[in-house]
Amino acid sequence: MRFTSTPRGARLARRLVSHRLNDWGHPYTTPVNETLTLITAELTANAVRHGHVPGRDFHLQLALAEGTFRIEVTDTRAEKRPPPIPPAPDSTSESGRGLLLIAALADDWGVAPRPAAPGKTVWAALRAPTGGHPRMHKVAPRPADPASAYGHNTESGPAPSSQRRDDLRLQPETASYGDRRR
């Protein structure tokens, strides 16, 4: 999903991740939700502070594959890359600890060039305890859907892969946010 490169955009991205994790079966007060929300807060704050280019947004991707969550934040500033090893912060400084937090909380993290455009993607991965399937939500048909207007086939299923919006990439693909499929 795309967000404005502002503190408000960073806050909305963090909230979206927390809500999505809750929908996927990791309630708000669980360690997985709290950890990934904090990692997201740090990555998005860095994108706003160090990756901001006027008029350009940052992108957020959250995925779950084989028991590992991966959060990616992409901005359009290629020349400001975080160092591979977070520097020790100045003890009197009020900032400069975000990468240290990410390195301490995530199982792995890194930086990659943005494919086919200027910028970079900073990502973090966190292995989640396995234990059941995420909660599944049925999606109500849209009122403009002719089939629902006539009572035909009103259950929505997952969209064929050719119809999914690749730019969101919020997975598992059967999860929903509110009453709209993402």
C-alpha positions as CSV (number, residue, x, y, z in Angstrom):
1,M,0.0,0.0,0.0
2,R,1.2,3.5,-0.6
3,F,1.3,6.3,2.0
4,T,2.2,10.0,2.0
5,S,5.7,10.6,3.2
6,T,4.6,12.4,6.3
7,P,4.4,11.6,10.0
8,R,0.6,11.0,9.4
9,G,1.4,8.5,6.6
10,A,3.8,6.6,8.9
11,R,1.2,6.5,11.7
12,L,-1.4,5.2,9.3
13,A,1.0,2.5,7.9
14,R,1.7,1.4,11.5
15,R,-2.0,1.1,12.3
16,L,-2.7,-0.8,9.1
17,V,-0.1,-3.4,10.0
18,S,-1.4,-3.8,13.5
19,H,-5.0,-4.2,12.3
20,R,-4.0,-6.6,9.5
21,L,-2.1,-8.8,12.0
22,N,-5.1,-8.8,14.3
23,D,-7.2,-9.9,11.3
24,W,-4.7,-12.7,10.6
25,G,-5.0,-14.1,14.1
26,H,-2.3,-12.2,16.0
27,P,-4.3,-10.0,18.4
28,Y,-3.2,-6.5,19.3
29,T,-1.5,-7.4,22.6
30,T,0.4,-10.5,21.3
31,P,4.2,-10.3,21.0
32,V,4.1,-10.8,17.2
33,N,1.7,-7.9,16.7
34,E,3.5,-5.6,19.1
35,T,6.9,-6.4,17.6
36,L,5.9,-6.1,14.0
37,T,4.0,-2.8,14.8
38,L,7.2,-1.4,16.4
39,I,9.4,-2.5,13.5
40,T,6.9,-0.9,11.1
41,A,6.9,2.3,13.1
42,E,10.7,2.5,12.9
43,L,10.9,1.6,9.2
44,T,8.2,4.1,8.2
45,A,9.6,6.9,10.4
46,N,13.0,6.4,8.7
47,A,11.3,6.5,5.3
48,V,9.7,9.8,6.2
49,R,12.7,11.3,7.9
50,H,15.6,10.0,5.7
51,G,13.9,8.9,2.5
52,H,11.5,11.8,1.8
53,V,11.4,13.3,-1.6
54,P,8.9,16.1,-2.0
55,G,5.8,14.9,-3.8
56,R,6.7,11.2,-3.5
57,D,5.1,8.5,-1.3
58,F,6.5,5.5,0.4
59,H,5.2,2.0,-0.1
60,L,4.6,-0.7,2.5
61,Q,4.3,-4.4,1.9
62,L,3.5,-7.0,4.6
63,A,3.7,-10.6,3.7
64,L,3.5,-14.0,5.6
65,A,5.2,-16.9,4.0
66,E,6.2,-20.2,5.7
67,G,5.8,-18.8,9.2
68,T,7.8,-15.7,8.6
69,F,6.5,-12.2,8.4
70,R,8.3,-9.8,6.1
71,I,7.7,-6.1,6.2
72,E,9.1,-3.9,3.4
73,V,9.1,-0.1,3.3
74,T,10.2,1.4,0.0
75,D,11.0,5.1,-0.5
76,T,12.4,7.1,-3.5
77,R,15.7,8.3,-2.0
78,A,18.5,6.0,-3.3
79,E,21.4,8.0,-1.9
80,K,20.5,7.7,1.8
81,R,21.0,4.0,2.6
82,P,21.1,2.8,6.1
83,P,24.4,1.2,7.2
84,P,24.6,-2.6,7.2
85,I,25.5,-2.4,10.9
86,P,23.6,0.1,13.0
87,P,25.9,2.7,14.6
88,A,26.1,3.1,18.3
89,P,23.9,6.1,19.2
90,D,25.3,9.1,21.0
91,S,24.2,8.7,24.6
92,T,22.9,12.3,24.8
93,S,21.0,12.1,21.5
94,E,17.2,11.8,21.5
95,S,17.2,9.9,18.2
96,G,19.3,7.4,16.2
97,R,18.2,4.2,17.8
98,G,15.6,3.0,15.2
99,L,18.0,0.6,13.3
100,L,19.3,-0.8,16.6
101,L,15.7,-1.6,17.6
102,I,15.0,-3.2,14.2
103,A,18.2,-5.3,14.5
104,A,17.4,-6.4,18.0
105,L,13.7,-7.3,17.3
106,A,13.8,-8.8,13.8
107,D,15.3,-12.1,12.9
108,D,16.8,-10.5,9.8
109,W,16.8,-7.1,8.1
110,G,18.5,-5.4,5.2
111,V,18.4,-2.9,2.3
112,A,17.8,-3.6,-1.4
113,P,17.7,-1.2,-4.4
114,R,14.2,-0.4,-5.6
115,P,13.5,-2.4,-8.7
116,A,13.0,-0.4,-11.9
117,A,13.0,3.0,-10.2
118,P,15.2,5.2,-8.0
119,G,15.0,4.5,-4.3
120,K,15.5,1.6,-1.8
121,T,13.6,-0.9,0.1
122,V,14.4,-1.5,3.8
123,W,12.9,-4.8,5.0
124,A,12.7,-6.8,8.2
125,A,11.7,-10.5,8.8
126,L,10.3,-12.0,11.9
127,R,9.5,-15.7,12.4
128,A,6.1,-16.2,14.0
129,P,5.1,-19.1,16.1
130,T,2.9,-21.5,14.2
131,G,-0.5,-22.4,15.7
132,G,-3.5,-22.6,13.5
133,H,-4.7,-20.6,10.6
134,P,-5.5,-16.9,10.5
135,R,-9.1,-16.0,10.9
136,M,-10.9,-16.0,7.7
137,H,-13.5,-13.3,6.9
138,K,-16.1,-13.6,4.2
139,V,-16.5,-10.6,2.1
140,A,-19.9,-9.2,1.4
141,P,-20.7,-8.7,-2.3
142,R,-20.7,-5.1,-3.5
143,P,-24.2,-3.6,-4.0
144,A,-23.3,-2.8,-7.7
145,D,-22.7,-6.5,-8.3
146,P,-25.4,-7.7,-10.7
147,A,-25.3,-11.3,-9.3
148,S,-26.0,-10.1,-5.7
149,A,-28.8,-7.9,-6.9
150,Y,-30.6,-11.0,-8.2
151,G,-29.6,-13.3,-5.4
152,H,-27.2,-15.3,-7.5
153,N,-24.0,-16.6,-6.2
154,T,-23.6,-14.0,-3.4
155,E,-20.6,-15.6,-1.7
156,S,-17.4,-14.0,-2.6
157,G,-14.3,-16.2,-3.0
158,P,-10.7,-15.3,-3.6
159,A,-10.1,-13.4,-6.8
160,P,-8.2,-15.3,-9.5
161,S,-4.6,-14.3,-9.4
162,S,-4.9,-12.3,-12.5
163,Q,-7.5,-10.0,-10.8
164,R,-5.6,-9.4,-7.5
165,R,-4.0,-6.0,-7.0
166,D,-0.3,-6.7,-7.0
167,D,0.6,-3.3,-5.6
168,L,-0.9,-4.1,-2.2
169,R,0.7,-7.5,-1.7
170,L,-0.8,-7.7,1.8
171,Q,-1.1,-11.5,2.4
172,P,-2.4,-14.1,3.1
173,E,-4.5,-13.5,0.0
174,T,-7.7,-14.6,1.7
175,A,-7.5,-12.0,4.4
176,S,-9.7,-8.9,4.3
177,Y,-9.6,-5.5,5.8
178,G,-13.0,-4.1,6.8
179,D,-15.5,-5.1,4.1
180,R,-13.3,-4.7,1.1
181,R,-10.9,-7.3,-0.2
182,R,-7.3,-6.2,-0.4
